[in-house]
Amino acid sequence: MYVANRLVIPNLKQSDLPRFATGEIKLDTLTKEYISKNLEFQYIVVESSEEAYRLESKARSGVTFGQSPLLNPL
């Protein structure tokens, strides 16, 4: 939902609104397209859930990549 709220909805045009009402376009579809075209994923394999939570906390606080993420910061 964060991607839709923060990145997709703000870029909608007034002319898109009636197309939602008719079902011609759907927010889920636009969000999936946005993710596919504009975002990338990274992952790392860790030994334990504790290690995963620690790494997540560092990433969300900006330590891992040198900046806080746009989505899901601490």
C-alpha positions in Angstrom: 0.0 0.0 0.0 2.9 2.4 0.6 3.9 2.2 -3.0 0.4 3.1 -4.2 -0.1 5.9 -1.6 3.4 7.5 -1.9 4.3 6.9 -5.6 1.3 6.0 -7.7 -1.6 8.0 -6.5 0.2 11.4 -6.5 1.0 10.9 -10.2 -2.6 10.1 -11.3 -4.2 12.5 -13.7 -7.7 13.9 -13.3 -8.6 12.1 -16.5 -7.8 8.8 -14.8 -10.6 9.1 -12.2 -13.5 8.1 -14.4 -11.6 5.1 -15.6 -11.4 3.8 -12.1 -15.2 4.1 -11.8 -15.7 2.0 -14.9 -13.1 -0.6 -13.9 -11.0 0.2 -16.9 -8.0 0.7 -14.6 -7.3 -0.5 -11.1 -5.0 0.8 -8.5 -3.5 -2.7 -7.9 -2.6 -2.9 -11.6 -1.0 0.5 -11.7 1.0 -0.3 -8.6 2.3 -3.6 -10.0 3.3 -1.8 -13.2 5.0 0.9 -11.2 7.0 -1.6 -9.1 8.0 -3.6 -12.2 9.2 -0.5 -14.1 10.7 1.6 -11.4 11.8 -0.4 -8.4 14.3 -3.1 -7.7 14.6 -5.6 -4.8 17.6 -6.7 -2.9 17.9 -9.6 -0.5 20.4 -11.4 1.7 20.3 -14.8 3.2 20.9 -14.8 7.0 21.2 -17.5 9.6 18.4 -16.5 11.9 15.3 -14.3 12.3 17.2 -12.3 14.9 19.9 -11.5 12.4 17.2 -10.6 9.8 15.5 -8.2 12.2 18.8 -6.6 13.2 19.6 -6.1 9.5 16.2 -4.7 8.7 16.5 -2.2 11.6 19.8 -1.0 10.2 18.4 -0.6 6.7 15.3 1.2 7.9 17.4 3.6 10.0 19.7 4.5 7.1 22.8 2.7 8.3 23.0 0.0 5.7 22.7 2.2 2.6 23.7 5.6 4.0 20.2 7.0 3.7 16.7 6.3 5.2 14.4 4.5 2.8 11.4 6.4 1.3 9.1 3.5 2.2 9.1 2.0 5.8 11.7 4.1 7.5 12.1 3.9 11.2 
